[in-house]
Amino acid sequence: MNPERRFSQLEEIMAEMLQKQDRLEILATKTFEIAENADAKVDALDAKLSSKVDTLARAVASLTIENKAAHQQTNDKLDTIMNFLKEKFS
């Protein structure tokens, strides 16, 4: 095989390798952009969820306090009824 033919083959191989490298660089850049966008979306979602979780926690705390107060009122009424019945039947 003559040197010209070998050089021609090497040129083809090198050109193909350089094209593949260019495609890989483009793919890497796109992948990085996708990762950055996903990271930004996760941060935005985290902020929304944090706000909603905080609101939900306050609502649960408020309901717990209201439920405890209602339970205490019910117990007080039952105590009043029991005392009344004790007085009537003692």
PDB file of N, CA, C and O in Angstrom:
ATOM      1  N   MET A   1       0.856  -1.178   0.000  1.00  0.00           N
ATOM      2  CA  MET A   1       0.000   0.000   0.000  1.00  0.00           C
ATOM      3  C   MET A   1       0.896   1.233   0.000  1.00  0.00           C
ATOM      4  O   MET A   1       1.858   1.322   0.762  1.00  0.00           O
ATOM      5  N   ASN A   2       0.569   2.151  -0.844  1.00  0.00           N
ATOM      6  CA  ASN A   2       1.426   3.325  -0.961  1.00  0.00           C
ATOM      7  C   ASN A   2       1.098   4.348   0.130  1.00  0.00           C
ATOM      8  O   ASN A   2       0.008   4.321   0.702  1.00  0.00           O
ATOM      9  N   PRO A   3       2.038   5.245   0.415  1.00  0.00           N
ATOM     10  CA  PRO A   3       1.841   6.230   1.488  1.00  0.00           C
ATOM     11  C   PRO A   3       0.639   7.141   1.252  1.00  0.00           C
ATOM     12  O   PRO A   3      -0.036   7.530   2.204  1.00  0.00           O
ATOM     13  N   GLU A   4       0.372   7.479   0.016  1.00  0.00           N
ATOM     14  CA  GLU A   4      -0.784   8.342  -0.284  1.00  0.00           C
ATOM     15  C   GLU A   4      -2.090   7.659   0.156  1.00  0.00           C
ATOM     16  O   GLU A   4      -2.966   8.283   0.754  1.00  0.00           O
ATOM     17  N   ARG A   5      -2.186   6.396  -0.151  1.00  0.00           N
ATOM     18  CA  ARG A   5      -3.403   5.626   0.203  1.00  0.00           C
ATOM     19  C   ARG A   5      -3.550   5.552   1.727  1.00  0.00           C
ATOM     20  O   ARG A   5      -4.652   5.720   2.249  1.00  0.00           O
ATOM     21  N   ARG A   6      -2.463   5.305   2.433  1.00  0.00           N
ATOM     22  CA  ARG A   6      -2.501   5.234   3.907  1.00  0.00           C
ATOM     23  C   ARG A   6      -2.890   6.595   4.495  1.00  0.00           C
ATOM     24  O   ARG A   6      -3.700   6.679   5.418  1.00  0.00           O
ATOM     25  N   PHE A   7      -2.312   7.629   3.957  1.00  0.00           N
ATOM     26  CA  PHE A   7      -2.631   8.968   4.445  1.00  0.00           C
ATOM     27  C   PHE A   7      -4.112   9.272   4.221  1.00  0.00           C
ATOM     28  O   PHE A   7      -4.761   9.870   5.079  1.00  0.00           O
ATOM     29  N   SER A   8      -4.630   8.872   3.099  1.00  0.00           N
ATOM     30  CA  SER A   8      -6.044   9.080   2.782  1.00  0.00           C
ATOM     31  C   SER A   8      -6.933   8.337   3.777  1.00  0.00           C
ATOM     32  O   SER A   8      -7.949   8.868   4.226  1.00  0.00           O
ATOM     33  N   GLN A   9      -6.547   7.114   4.118  1.00  0.00           N
ATOM     34  CA  GLN A   9      -7.316   6.337   5.095  1.00  0.00           C
ATOM     35  C   GLN A   9      -7.268   7.003   6.468  1.00  0.00           C
ATOM     36  O   GLN A   9      -8.279   7.086   7.165  1.00  0.00           O
ATOM     37  N   LEU A  10      -6.087   7.474   6.844  1.00  0.00           N
ATOM     38  CA  LEU A  10      -5.943   8.145   8.141  1.00  0.00           C
ATOM     39  C   LEU A  10      -6.765   9.429   8.186  1.00  0.00           C
ATOM     40  O   LEU A  10      -7.369   9.752   9.209  1.00  0.00           O
ATOM     41  N   GLU A  11      -6.786  10.152   7.083  1.00  0.00           N
ATOM     42  CA  GLU A  11      -7.592  11.376   7.030  1.00  0.00           C
ATOM     43  C   GLU A  11      -9.071  11.068   7.257  1.00  0.00           C
ATOM     44  O   GLU A  11      -9.754  11.784   7.990  1.00  0.00           O
ATOM     45  N   GLU A  12      -9.551  10.023   6.640  1.00  0.00           N
ATOM     46  CA  GLU A  12     -10.958   9.648   6.807  1.00  0.00           C
ATOM     47  C   GLU A  12     -11.253   9.277   8.258  1.00  0.00           C
ATOM     48  O   GLU A  12     -12.265   9.689   8.824  1.00  0.00           O
ATOM     49  N   ILE A  13     -10.357   8.497   8.847  1.00  0.00           N
ATOM     50  CA  ILE A  13     -10.549   8.072  10.243  1.00  0.00           C
ATOM     51  C   ILE A  13     -10.500   9.282  11.177  1.00  0.00           C
ATOM     52  O   ILE A  13     -11.328   9.404  12.079  1.00  0.00           O
ATOM     53  N   MET A  14      -9.537  10.170  10.963  1.00  0.00           N
ATOM     54  CA  MET A  14      -9.420  11.359  11.814  1.00  0.00           C
ATOM     55  C   MET A  14     -10.631  12.276  11.649  1.00  0.00           C
ATOM     56  O   MET A  14     -11.136  12.826  12.628  1.00  0.00           O
ATOM     57  N   ALA A  15     -11.094  12.440  10.412  1.00  0.00           N
ATOM     58  CA  ALA A  15     -12.275  13.281  10.176  1.00  0.00           C
ATOM     59  C   ALA A  15     -13.489  12.689  10.889  1.00  0.00           C
ATOM     60  O   ALA A  15     -14.283  13.419  11.484  1.00  0.00           O
ATOM     61  N   GLU A  16     -13.627  11.379  10.828  1.00  0.00           N
ATOM     62  CA  GLU A  16     -14.756  10.721  11.513  1.00  0.00           C
ATOM     63  C   GLU A  16     -14.644  10.886  13.022  1.00  0.00           C
ATOM     64  O   GLU A  16     -15.642  11.147  13.694  1.00  0.00           O
ATOM     65  N   MET A  17     -13.432  10.736  13.558  1.00  0.00           N
ATOM     66  CA  MET A  17     -13.228  10.909  15.001  1.00  0.00           C
ATOM     67  C   MET A  17     -13.535  12.342  15.438  1.00  0.00           C
ATOM     68  O   MET A  17     -14.149  12.559  16.483  1.00  0.00           O
ATOM     69  N   LEU A  18     -13.108  13.311  14.638  1.00  0.00           N
ATOM     70  CA  LEU A  18     -13.377  14.710  14.981  1.00  0.00           C
ATOM     71  C   LEU A  18     -14.870  15.017  14.930  1.00  0.00           C
ATOM     72  O   LEU A  18     -15.371  15.784  15.753  1.00  0.00           O
ATOM     73  N   GLN A  19     -15.582  14.429  13.977  1.00  0.00           N
ATOM     74  CA  GLN A  19     -17.035  14.616  13.903  1.00  0.00           C
ATOM     75  C   GLN A  19     -17.709  14.014  15.137  1.00  0.00           C
ATOM     76  O   GLN A  19     -18.624  14.609  15.707  1.00  0.00           O
ATOM     77  N   LYS A  20     -17.248  12.830  15.541  1.00  0.00           N
ATOM     78  CA  LYS A  20     -17.810  12.199  16.740  1.00  0.00           C
ATOM     79  C   LYS A  20     -17.517  13.032  17.978  1.00  0.00           C
ATOM     80  O   LYS A  20     -18.370  13.171  18.855  1.00  0.00           O
ATOM     81  N   GLN A  21     -16.310  13.586  18.049  1.00  0.00           N
ATOM     82  CA  GLN A  21     -15.962  14.428  19.183  1.00  0.00           C
ATOM     83  C   GLN A  21     -16.850  15.676  19.218  1.00  0.00           C
ATOM     84  O   GLN A  21     -17.316  16.079  20.283  1.00  0.00           O
ATOM     85  N   ASP A  22     -17.079  16.278  18.067  1.00  0.00           N
ATOM     86  CA  ASP A  22     -17.961  17.453  17.995  1.00  0.00           C
ATOM     87  C   ASP A  22     -19.364  17.100  18.466  1.00  0.00           C
ATOM     88  O   ASP A  22     -19.982  17.851  19.221  1.00  0.00           O
ATOM     89  N   ARG A  23     -19.867  15.942  18.012  1.00  0.00           N
ATOM     90  CA  ARG A  23     -21.220  15.519  18.433  1.00  0.00           C
ATOM     91  C   ARG A  23     -21.272  15.270  19.936  1.00  0.00           C
ATOM     92  O   ARG A  23     -22.253  15.615  20.594  1.00  0.00           O
ATOM     93  N   LEU A  24     -20.207  14.665  20.480  1.00  0.00           N
ATOM     94  CA  LEU A  24     -20.153  14.427  21.922  1.00  0.00           C
ATOM     95  C   LEU A  24     -20.117  15.733  22.704  1.00  0.00           C
ATOM     96  O   LEU A  24     -20.754  15.845  23.752  1.00  0.00           O
ATOM     97  N   GLU A  25     -19.387  16.711  22.211  1.00  0.00           N
ATOM     98  CA  GLU A  25     -19.336  18.013  22.884  1.00  0.00           C
ATOM     99  C   GLU A  25     -20.702  18.689  22.865  1.00  0.00           C
ATOM    100  O   GLU A  25     -21.119  19.277  23.863  1.00  0.00           O
ATOM    101  N   ILE A  26     -21.392  18.608  21.744  1.00  0.00           N
ATOM    102  CA  ILE A  26     -22.735  19.190  21.650  1.00  0.00           C
ATOM    103  C   ILE A  26     -23.676  18.471  22.610  1.00  0.00           C
ATOM    104  O   ILE A  26     -24.466  19.103  23.312  1.00  0.00           O
ATOM    105  N   LEU A  27     -23.583  17.138  22.633  1.00  0.00           N
ATOM    106  CA  LEU A  27     -24.425  16.348  23.531  1.00  0.00           C
ATOM    107  C   LEU A  27     -24.130  16.678  24.997  1.00  0.00           C
ATOM    108  O   LEU A  27     -25.048  16.788  25.809  1.00  0.00           O
ATOM    109  N   ALA A  28     -22.847  16.833  25.328  1.00  0.00           N
ATOM    110  CA  ALA A  28     -22.466  17.180  26.697  1.00  0.00           C
ATOM    111  C   ALA A  28     -23.027  18.542  27.086  1.00  0.00           C
ATOM    112  O   ALA A  28     -23.509  18.721  28.204  1.00  0.00           O
ATOM    113  N   THR A  29     -22.967  19.496  26.174  1.00  0.00           N
ATOM    114  CA  THR A  29     -23.504  20.828  26.442  1.00  0.00           C
ATOM    115  C   THR A  29     -25.009  20.769  26.656  1.00  0.00           C
ATOM    116  O   THR A  29     -25.529  21.383  27.588  1.00  0.00           O
ATOM    117  N   LYS A  30     -25.712  20.033  25.800  1.00  0.00           N
ATOM    118  CA  LYS A  30     -27.159  19.904  25.950  1.00  0.00           C
ATOM    119  C   LYS A  30     -27.506  19.216  27.262  1.00  0.00           C
ATOM    120  O   LYS A  30     -28.441  19.620  27.954  1.00  0.00           O
ATOM    121  N   THR A  31     -26.749  18.174  27.604  1.00  0.00           N
ATOM    122  CA  THR A  31     -26.990  17.453  28.861  1.00  0.00           C
ATOM    123  C   THR A  31     -26.801  18.385  30.057  1.00  0.00           C
ATOM    124  O   THR A  31     -27.592  18.362  31.000  1.00  0.00           O
ATOM    125  N   PHE A  32     -25.759  19.197  30.012  1.00  0.00           N
ATOM    126  CA  PHE A  32     -25.502  20.151  31.090  1.00  0.00           C
ATOM    127  C   PHE A  32     -26.641  21.159  31.200  1.00  0.00           C
ATOM    128  O   PHE A  32     -27.069  21.488  32.307  1.00  0.00           O
ATOM    129  N   GLU A  33     -27.136  21.652  30.071  1.00  0.00           N
ATOM    130  CA  GLU A  33     -28.257  22.600  30.082  1.00  0.00           C
ATOM    131  C   GLU A  33     -29.511  21.951  30.661  1.00  0.00           C
ATOM    132  O   GLU A  33     -30.237  22.572  31.438  1.00  0.00           O
ATOM    133  N   ILE A  34     -29.758  20.719  30.285  1.00  0.00           N
ATOM    134  CA  ILE A  34     -30.928  19.999  30.819  1.00  0.00           C
ATOM    135  C   ILE A  34     -30.790  19.845  32.334  1.00  0.00           C
ATOM    136  O   ILE A  34     -31.756  20.034  33.074  1.00  0.00           O
ATOM    137  N   ALA A  35     -29.587  19.503  32.786  1.00  0.00           N
ATOM    138  CA  ALA A  35     -29.358  19.345  34.227  1.00  0.00           C
ATOM    139  C   ALA A  35     -29.559  20.663  34.965  1.00  0.00           C
ATOM    140  O   ALA A  35     -30.146  20.686  36.046  1.00  0.00           O
ATOM    141  N   GLU A  36     -29.076  21.756  34.390  1.00  0.00           N
ATOM    142  CA  GLU A  36     -29.257  23.066  35.015  1.00  0.00           C
ATOM    143  C   GLU A  36     -30.743  23.436  35.093  1.00  0.00           C
ATOM    144  O   GLU A  36     -31.208  23.939  36.116  1.00  0.00           O
ATOM    145  N   ASN A  37     -31.481  23.183  34.010  1.00  0.00           N
ATOM    146  CA  ASN A  37     -32.916  23.477  34.002  1.00  0.00           C
ATOM    147  C   ASN A  37     -33.651  22.622  35.028  1.00  0.00           C
ATOM    148  O   ASN A  37     -34.539  23.107  35.730  1.00  0.00           O
ATOM    149  N   ALA A  38     -33.278  21.357  35.110  1.00  0.00           N
ATOM    150  CA  ALA A  38     -33.915  20.468  36.087  1.00  0.00           C
ATOM    151  C   ALA A  38     -33.621  20.951  37.505  1.00  0.00           C
ATOM    152  O   ALA A  38     -34.497  20.923  38.369  1.00  0.00           O
ATOM    153  N   ASP A  39     -32.393  21.391  37.740  1.00  0.00           N
ATOM    154  CA  ASP A  39     -32.018  21.889  39.055  1.00  0.00           C
ATOM    155  C   ASP A  39     -32.834  23.127  39.424  1.00  0.00           C
ATOM    156  O   ASP A  39     -33.289  23.264  40.560  1.00  0.00           O
ATOM    157  N   ALA A  40     -33.013  24.020  38.464  1.00  0.00           N
ATOM    158  CA  ALA A  40     -33.811  25.228  38.711  1.00  0.00           C
ATOM    159  C   ALA A  40     -35.267  24.857  39.003  1.00  0.00           C
ATOM    160  O   ALA A  40     -35.893  25.434  39.891  1.00  0.00           O
ATOM    161  N   LYS A  41     -35.800  23.888  38.249  1.00  0.00           N
ATOM    162  CA  LYS A  41     -37.179  23.458  38.482  1.00  0.00           C
ATOM    163  C   LYS A  41     -37.334  22.819  39.851  1.00  0.00           C
ATOM    164  O   LYS A  41     -38.339  23.032  40.530  1.00  0.00           O
ATOM    165  N   VAL A  42     -36.338  22.034  40.259  1.00  0.00           N
ATOM    166  CA  VAL A  42     -36.377  21.398  41.583  1.00  0.00           C
ATOM    167  C   VAL A  42     -36.354  22.465  42.674  1.00  0.00           C
ATOM    168  O   VAL A  42     -37.083  22.365  43.661  1.00  0.00           O
ATOM    169  N   ASP A  43     -35.521  23.480  42.496  1.00  0.00           N
ATOM    170  CA  ASP A  43     -35.457  24.569  43.484  1.00  0.00           C
ATOM    171  C   ASP A  43     -36.799  25.293  43.586  1.00  0.00           C
ATOM    172  O   ASP A  43     -37.259  25.599  44.686  1.00  0.00           O
ATOM    173  N   ALA A  44     -37.422  25.563  42.446  1.00  0.00           N
ATOM    174  CA  ALA A  44     -38.721  26.245  42.449  1.00  0.00           C
ATOM    175  C   ALA A  44     -39.780  25.371  43.117  1.00  0.00           C
ATOM    176  O   ALA A  44     -40.590  25.859  43.904  1.00  0.00           O
ATOM    177  N   LEU A  45     -39.769  24.095  42.802  1.00  0.00           N
ATOM    178  CA  LEU A  45     -40.730  23.168  43.403  1.00  0.00           C
ATOM    179  C   LEU A  45     -40.500  23.052  44.903  1.00  0.00           C
ATOM    180  O   LEU A  45     -41.454  22.979  45.679  1.00  0.00           O
ATOM    181  N   ASP A  46     -39.239  23.036  45.309  1.00  0.00           N
ATOM    182  CA  ASP A  46     -38.909  22.959  46.732  1.00  0.00           C
ATOM    183  C   ASP A  46     -39.452  24.182  47.470  1.00  0.00           C
ATOM    184  O   ASP A  46     -39.991  24.058  48.570  1.00  0.00           O
ATOM    185  N   ALA A  47     -39.311  25.352  46.869  1.00  0.00           N
ATOM    186  CA  ALA A  47     -39.822  26.577  47.495  1.00  0.00           C
ATOM    187  C   ALA A  47     -41.341  26.521  47.632  1.00  0.00           C
ATOM    188  O   ALA A  47     -41.893  26.891  48.668  1.00  0.00           O
ATOM    189  N   LYS A  48     -42.016  26.053  46.573  1.00  0.00           N
ATOM    190  CA  LYS A  48     -43.481  25.936  46.635  1.00  0.00           C
ATOM    191  C   LYS A  48     -43.907  24.948  47.704  1.00  0.00           C
ATOM    192  O   LYS A  48     -44.799  25.225  48.505  1.00  0.00           O
ATOM    193  N   LEU A  49     -43.254  23.782  47.707  1.00  0.00           N
ATOM    194  CA  LEU A  49     -43.625  22.747  48.674  1.00  0.00           C
ATOM    195  C   LEU A  49     -43.340  23.193  50.100  1.00  0.00           C
ATOM    196  O   LEU A  49     -44.128  22.918  51.005  1.00  0.00           O
ATOM    197  N   SER A  50     -42.222  23.877  50.306  1.00  0.00           N
ATOM    198  CA  SER A  50     -41.898  24.363  51.650  1.00  0.00           C
ATOM    199  C   SER A  50     -42.992  25.288  52.151  1.00  0.00           C
ATOM    200  O   SER A  50     -43.405  25.204  53.308  1.00  0.00           O
ATOM    201  N   SER A  51     -43.457  26.166  51.283  1.00  0.00           N
ATOM    202  CA  SER A  51     -44.525  27.088  51.647  1.00  0.00           C
ATOM    203  C   SER A  51     -45.804  26.324  51.977  1.00  0.00           C
ATOM    204  O   SER A  51     -46.471  26.617  52.969  1.00  0.00           O
ATOM    205  N   LYS A  52     -46.140  25.349  51.143  1.00  0.00           N
ATOM    206  CA  LYS A  52     -47.370  24.586  51.373  1.00  0.00           C
ATOM    207  C   LYS A  52     -47.272  23.722  52.617  1.00  0.00           C
ATOM    208  O   LYS A  52     -48.248  23.577  53.353  1.00  0.00           O
ATOM    209  N   VAL A  53     -46.094  23.144  52.858  1.00  0.00           N
ATOM    210  CA  VAL A  53     -45.903  22.323  54.057  1.00  0.00           C
ATOM    211  C   VAL A  53     -46.043  23.194  55.300  1.00  0.00           C
ATOM    212  O   VAL A  53     -46.642  22.778  56.292  1.00  0.00           O
ATOM    213  N   ASP A  54     -45.489  24.404  55.243  1.00  0.00           N
ATOM    214  CA  ASP A  54     -45.596  25.321  56.375  1.00  0.00           C
ATOM    215  C   ASP A  54     -47.058  25.675  56.643  1.00  0.00           C
ATOM    216  O   ASP A  54     -47.503  25.685  57.791  1.00  0.00           O
ATOM    217  N   THR A  55     -47.797  25.965  55.575  1.00  0.00           N
ATOM    218  CA  THR A  55     -49.220  26.282  55.714  1.00  0.00           C
ATOM    219  C   THR A  55     -49.984  25.094  56.286  1.00  0.00           C
ATOM    220  O   THR A  55     -50.831  25.255  57.164  1.00  0.00           O
ATOM    221  N   LEU A  56     -49.682  23.915  55.789  1.00  0.00           N
ATOM    222  CA  LEU A  56     -50.349  22.705  56.282  1.00  0.00           C
ATOM    223  C   LEU A  56     -50.027  22.453  57.751  1.00  0.00           C
ATOM    224  O   LEU A  56     -50.908  22.082  58.526  1.00  0.00           O
ATOM    225  N   ALA A  57     -48.775  22.652  58.133  1.00  0.00           N
ATOM    226  CA  ALA A  57     -48.379  22.453  59.529  1.00  0.00           C
ATOM    227  C   ALA A  57     -49.125  23.424  60.452  1.00  0.00           C
ATOM    228  O   ALA A  57     -49.560  23.043  61.539  1.00  0.00           O
ATOM    229  N   ARG A  58     -49.267  24.670  60.016  1.00  0.00           N
ATOM    230  CA  ARG A  58     -50.012  25.645  60.826  1.00  0.00           C
ATOM    231  C   ARG A  58     -51.482  25.245  60.946  1.00  0.00           C
ATOM    232  O   ARG A  58     -52.084  25.381  62.011  1.00  0.00           O
ATOM    233  N   ALA A  59     -52.057  24.749  59.842  1.00  0.00           N
ATOM    234  CA  ALA A  59     -53.460  24.335  59.860  1.00  0.00           C
ATOM    235  C   ALA A  59     -53.663  23.152  60.800  1.00  0.00           C
ATOM    236  O   ALA A  59     -54.636  23.114  61.552  1.00  0.00           O
ATOM    237  N   VAL A  60     -52.748  22.189  60.759  1.00  0.00           N
ATOM    238  CA  VAL A  60     -52.855  21.019  61.644  1.00  0.00           C
ATOM    239  C   VAL A  60     -52.706  21.455  63.099  1.00  0.00           C
ATOM    240  O   VAL A  60     -53.431  20.970  63.968  1.00  0.00           O
ATOM    241  N   ALA A  61     -51.777  22.361  63.370  1.00  0.00           N
ATOM    242  CA  ALA A  61     -51.602  22.853  64.741  1.00  0.00           C
ATOM    243  C   ALA A  61     -52.863  23.569  65.222  1.00  0.00           C
ATOM    244  O   ALA A  61     -53.292  23.383  66.360  1.00  0.00           O
ATOM    245  N   SER A  62     -53.449  24.384  64.355  1.00  0.00           N
ATOM    246  CA  SER A  62     -54.668  25.104  64.710  1.00  0.00           C
ATOM    247  C   SER A  62     -55.820  24.134  64.984  1.00  0.00           C
ATOM    248  O   SER A  62     -56.560  24.287  65.956  1.00  0.00           O
ATOM    249  N   LEU A  63     -55.957  23.134  64.110  1.00  0.00           N
ATOM    250  CA  LEU A  63     -57.017  22.136  64.317  1.00  0.00           C
ATOM    251  C   LEU A  63     -56.803  21.351  65.605  1.00  0.00           C
ATOM    252  O   LEU A  63     -57.760  21.019  66.303  1.00  0.00           O
ATOM    253  N   THR A  64     -55.560  21.059  65.913  1.00  0.00           N
ATOM    254  CA  THR A  64     -55.256  20.327  67.142  1.00  0.00           C
ATOM    255  C   THR A  64     -55.671  21.132  68.363  1.00  0.00           C
ATOM    256  O   THR A  64     -56.254  20.595  69.306  1.00  0.00           O
ATOM    257  N   ILE A  65     -55.367  22.422  68.338  1.00  0.00           N
ATOM    258  CA  ILE A  65     -55.743  23.293  69.462  1.00  0.00           C
ATOM    259  C   ILE A  65     -57.265  23.394  69.571  1.00  0.00           C
ATOM    260  O   ILE A  65     -57.824  23.302  70.664  1.00  0.00           O
ATOM    261  N   GLU A  66     -57.934  23.585  68.421  1.00  0.00           N
ATOM    262  CA  GLU A  66     -59.394  23.672  68.433  1.00  0.00           C
ATOM    263  C   GLU A  66     -60.022  22.361  68.907  1.00  0.00           C
ATOM    264  O   GLU A  66     -60.994  22.370  69.661  1.00  0.00           O
ATOM    265  N   ASN A  67     -59.467  21.246  68.466  1.00  0.00           N
ATOM    266  CA  ASN A  67     -59.989  19.939  68.863  1.00  0.00           C
ATOM    267  C   ASN A  67     -59.805  19.723  70.364  1.00  0.00           C
ATOM    268  O   ASN A  67     -60.689  19.189  71.034  1.00  0.00           O
ATOM    269  N   LYS A  68     -58.666  20.137  70.878  1.00  0.00           N
ATOM    270  CA  LYS A  68     -58.423  19.988  72.316  1.00  0.00           C
ATOM    271  C   LYS A  68     -59.417  20.836  73.117  1.00  0.00           C
ATOM    272  O   LYS A  68     -59.942  20.388  74.136  1.00  0.00           O
ATOM    273  N   ALA A  69     -59.669  22.058  72.649  1.00  0.00           N
ATOM    274  CA  ALA A  69     -60.623  22.932  73.343  1.00  0.00           C
ATOM    275  C   ALA A  69     -62.029  22.340  73.292  1.00  0.00           C
ATOM    276  O   ALA A  69     -62.745  22.351  74.293  1.00  0.00           O
ATOM    277  N   ALA A  70     -62.425  21.825  72.132  1.00  0.00           N
ATOM    278  CA  ALA A  70     -63.757  21.217  72.010  1.00  0.00           C
ATOM    279  C   ALA A  70     -63.866  19.982  72.904  1.00  0.00           C
ATOM    280  O   ALA A  70     -64.904  19.754  73.525  1.00  0.00           O
ATOM    281  N   HIS A  71     -62.816  19.200  72.968  1.00  0.00           N
ATOM    282  CA  HIS A  71     -62.803  18.009  73.813  1.00  0.00           C
ATOM    283  C   HIS A  71     -62.932  18.400  75.288  1.00  0.00           C
ATOM    284  O   HIS A  71     -63.643  17.755  76.058  1.00  0.00           O
ATOM    285  N   GLN A  72     -62.233  19.462  75.658  1.00  0.00           N
ATOM    286  CA  GLN A  72     -62.315  19.930  77.055  1.00  0.00           C
ATOM    287  C   GLN A  72     -63.723  20.417  77.389  1.00  0.00           C
ATOM    288  O   GLN A  72     -64.230  20.159  78.481  1.00  0.00           O
ATOM    289  N   GLN A  73     -64.363  21.130  76.436  1.00  0.00           N
ATOM    290  CA  GLN A  73     -65.736  21.587  76.657  1.00  0.00           C
ATOM    291  C   GLN A  73     -66.684  20.399  76.820  1.00  0.00           C
ATOM    292  O   GLN A  73     -67.568  20.420  77.676  1.00  0.00           O
ATOM    293  N   THR A  74     -66.502  19.383  76.014  1.00  0.00           N
ATOM    294  CA  THR A  74     -67.342  18.185  76.114  1.00  0.00           C
ATOM    295  C   THR A  74     -67.134  17.515  77.463  1.00  0.00           C
ATOM    296  O   THR A  74     -68.099  17.101  78.106  1.00  0.00           O
ATOM    297  N   ASN A  75     -65.884  17.405  77.895  1.00  0.00           N
ATOM    298  CA  ASN A  75     -65.609  16.806  79.207  1.00  0.00           C
ATOM    299  C   ASN A  75     -66.222  17.626  80.333  1.00  0.00           C
ATOM    300  O   ASN A  75     -66.761  17.065  81.288  1.00  0.00           O
ATOM    301  N   ASP A  76     -66.145  18.953  80.228  1.00  0.00           N
ATOM    302  CA  ASP A  76     -66.741  19.813  81.253  1.00  0.00           C
ATOM    303  C   ASP A  76     -68.257  19.613  81.315  1.00  0.00           C
ATOM    304  O   ASP A  76     -68.827  19.552  82.404  1.00  0.00           O
ATOM    305  N   LYS A  77     -68.911  19.512  80.159  1.00  0.00           N
ATOM    306  CA  LYS A  77     -70.357  19.296  80.131  1.00  0.00           C
ATOM    307  C   LYS A  77     -70.721  17.935  80.718  1.00  0.00           C
ATOM    308  O   LYS A  77     -71.699  17.800  81.453  1.00  0.00           O
ATOM    309  N   LEU A  78     -69.905  16.916  80.374  1.00  0.00           N
ATOM    310  CA  LEU A  78     -70.161  15.584  80.933  1.00  0.00           C
ATOM    311  C   LEU A  78     -69.978  15.583  82.453  1.00  0.00           C
ATOM    312  O   LEU A  78     -70.739  14.939  83.175  1.00  0.00           O
ATOM    313  N   ASP A  79     -68.971  16.304  82.929  1.00  0.00           N
ATOM    314  CA  ASP A  79     -68.767  16.418  84.385  1.00  0.00           C
ATOM    315  C   ASP A  79     -69.959  17.093  85.043  1.00  0.00           C
ATOM    316  O   ASP A  79     -70.404  16.676  86.113  1.00  0.00           O
ATOM    317  N   THR A  80     -70.474  18.135  84.404  1.00  0.00           N
ATOM    318  CA  THR A  80     -71.651  18.835  84.941  1.00  0.00           C
ATOM    319  C   THR A  80     -72.860  17.897  85.001  1.00  0.00           C
ATOM    320  O   THR A  80     -73.593  17.875  85.990  1.00  0.00           O
ATOM    321  N   ILE A  81     -73.050  17.139  83.953  1.00  0.00           N
ATOM    322  CA  ILE A  81     -74.176  16.185  83.920  1.00  0.00           C
ATOM    323  C   ILE A  81     -73.988  15.117  84.990  1.00  0.00           C
ATOM    324  O   ILE A  81     -74.938  14.771  85.692  1.00  0.00           O
ATOM    325  N   MET A  82     -72.767  14.591  85.120  1.00  0.00           N
ATOM    326  CA  MET A  82     -72.506  13.559  86.131  1.00  0.00           C
ATOM    327  C   MET A  82     -72.740  14.104  87.536  1.00  0.00           C
ATOM    328  O   MET A  82     -73.329  13.421  88.373  1.00  0.00           O
ATOM    329  N   ASN A  83     -72.290  15.319  87.801  1.00  0.00           N
ATOM    330  CA  ASN A  83     -72.500  15.912  89.112  1.00  0.00           C
ATOM    331  C   ASN A  83     -73.996  16.106  89.381  1.00  0.00           C
ATOM    332  O   ASN A  83     -74.467  15.866  90.493  1.00  0.00           O
ATOM    333  N   PHE A  84     -74.736  16.540  88.358  1.00  0.00           N
ATOM    334  CA  PHE A  84     -76.178  16.725  88.493  1.00  0.00           C
ATOM    335  C   PHE A  84     -76.862  15.388  88.828  1.00  0.00           C
ATOM    336  O   PHE A  84     -77.702  15.312  89.724  1.00  0.00           O
ATOM    337  N   LEU A  85     -76.483  14.348  88.092  1.00  0.00           N
ATOM    338  CA  LEU A  85     -77.078  13.025  88.315  1.00  0.00           C
ATOM    339  C   LEU A  85     -76.706  12.463  89.694  1.00  0.00           C
ATOM    340  O   LEU A  85     -77.522  11.809  90.343  1.00  0.00           O
ATOM    341  N   LYS A  86     -75.485  12.720  90.129  1.00  0.00           N
ATOM    342  CA  LYS A  86     -75.063  12.271  91.471  1.00  0.00           C
ATOM    343  C   LYS A  86     -75.912  12.943  92.542  1.00  0.00           C
ATOM    344  O   LYS A  86     -76.332  12.307  93.508  1.00  0.00           O
ATOM    345  N   GLU A  87     -76.158  14.239  92.359  1.00  0.00           N
ATOM    346  CA  GLU A  87     -76.967  14.961  93.331  1.00  0.00           C
ATOM    347  C   GLU A  87     -78.418  14.456  93.355  1.00  0.00           C
ATOM    348  O   GLU A  87     -79.022  14.346  94.422  1.00  0.00           O
ATOM    349  N   LYS A  88     -78.968  14.152  92.179  1.00  0.00           N
ATOM    350  CA  LYS A  88     -80.355  13.718  92.078  1.00  0.00           C
ATOM    351  C   LYS A  88     -80.554  12.311  92.640  1.00  0.00           C
ATOM    352  O   LYS A  88     -81.581  12.026  93.257  1.00  0.00           O
ATOM    353  N   PHE A  89     -79.586  11.443  92.429  1.00  0.00           N
ATOM    354  CA  PHE A  89     -79.775  10.033  92.814  1.00  0.00           C
ATOM    355  C   PHE A  89     -78.980   9.641  94.052  1.00  0.00           C
ATOM    356  O   PHE A  89     -78.882   8.456  94.369  1.00  0.00           O
ATOM    357  N   SER A  90     -78.417  10.606  94.750  1.00  0.00           N
ATOM    358  CA  SER A  90     -77.678  10.260  95.972  1.00  0.00           C
ATOM    359  C   SER A  90     -78.543  10.374  97.193  1.00  0.00           C
ATOM    360  O   SER A  90     -78.079  10.119  98.304  1.00  0.00           O
TER     361      SER A  90
END
